[in-house]
Amino acid sequence: MTQFAGFALSLAILALRGDGGWRSLKRAKPLYLTGGAFAAPIIYCNVTAMHRIGAALTIASVLISQLCLTFVVEKRGWLGLEKRRTNPAEWAGIALMIAGVAILRG
């Protein structure tokens, strides 16, 4: 239902905006057009993990994974971002989050 609501809202914005409409989709990068296809397996894995390890560990694991991927994306300059170095405080933050998950898993 959430995915459908997002699709409907996107469709409404596209219709109301009126600057190119469907033709402007041809200019979008293929990566951006296929991004929604990744939602189904991610949601499935999250729901499965919540049943197996609980909500707190699932959410903590997802957040840590997202932060680590963000570091990689920024470091390599993917998706048109400017390359950026990570500092020790950011790595310490990730380490503390991992330690918190370890304690929570206890």
N, C-alpha and C positions, 0 to 999 in steps of 0.2 A: 504494500500500500504506500509506503514511504517513497519508493522509487517512482511509482505512478504519479504521486503528488508533485514530485520534483520535475517529472517529464511534463505534466500539465502546466505547471508554472512557467517552465522554460518555453513551452509552445505559446503561451499567452504573451509572454514578453516579446518573443519573436514577432508575433502577429501585431502587437501594439506599437512596436518600435518603428517598423515600416522602412528601414533603411537597407534595402537589398533583399530582404526576405530570404527565401530558400536559396536564391542564387549565391548569397554570401557564404553559405555552408561549403561551397566548393573551394573557398580560399582557406578554410580551416585546415590545420595540420592533421593528418590521419591519426596521430597519437591522441589528439584531443577528442576526435570523433569516436574512438574505440574505448575511451576511458571508462565509460559507463558499464562496459562489458565485464570489467574487473569487479564490479560491485557484488554480483551474485556469488562468486566463490568466496569473497571476503566475508560477506554476511553469513554464508553457510558455515564457514570455519569459526566465526565468532560465536554463533549460536551453539554449535557443537562443543566448543571449548567452554562456554558458560555452563553447560550441563555436566561437563567432566571435571573442570577445575574451579568453577565458581566465577561469579561476576567480577569480583575485585581483582583476581589474578589475570583474568582475561583482559580486562580494561588496562591494567598496568602493563601487560605484555604488548598490547596493541600500541599504547603510547610510546613505550621504549622503542618498538620497531619503527614507528613513524619518525621519531626523532633521529634514530640512526640512519634511516633512509634519507632524511632531510640533510643530514651532515654530508652524506655521499653526493647527493644532488648538488648541493652548494659547493662542495670542494671541487667537483669536476665541471661545474658550470653547465649542467644539463638544463634542458627546457628553456634555453636562452638566458639563464641567470648569469650574473657576473661571478667568476670564480672567487671563492672566499676561503680563508683558512679558519679552522676552528681553534679556539683558545683553550687552555687547560681548565678554565672554570666550566666550560661547556662539557668537557669530558668528565669532570668531577661530578657534575649534575647527573649525567647518565649513569655513572658508577653508583651514586647514591640511590638512584631509582632502582637499579638492579639489586643493590643490597637490600632495599626495602621489599622487593619481591621475594628475595631469598628468606628474609625474616618472616614475611607474611606466609610463605609456603611452609616454613618452619617445621 
